[in-house]
Amino acid sequence: MNFTSEAETRTHEKMEAPDDLRSLFEEENQLMREVTYFDLHEPVLVSPRR
C-alpha cells in the first residue's frame, strides 16, 4: 500500500484492523514472518523501456 506522506503511514500503522478483516491480517502475519519493510522517503518509480 502506498501513502502520500510519512505522517499518513504512521497513522495507519497504529490503526486496529476492522473485525471482519482481523483474521485475514493475522493469517498474513503468520505467513510473512521474515519480512523487512523499508521507508522510502524519496522513491523513484521507473517504467521499463519498450
ZIDA-V206945 format. One record per backbone hydrogen bond with DSSP energy under -1.0 kcal/mol. CO is the residue of the C=O (numbers start at 1). NH is the residue of the N-H. If there is no record, write none. Layout:
BEGIN
CO & NH
CO & NH
END
This chain:
BEGIN
5 & 9
6 & 10
7 & 11
8 & 12
9 & 13
10 & 14
18 & 21
18 & 22
21 & 25
22 & 26
23 & 27
24 & 28
25 & 29
26 & 30
27 & 31
28 & 32
END
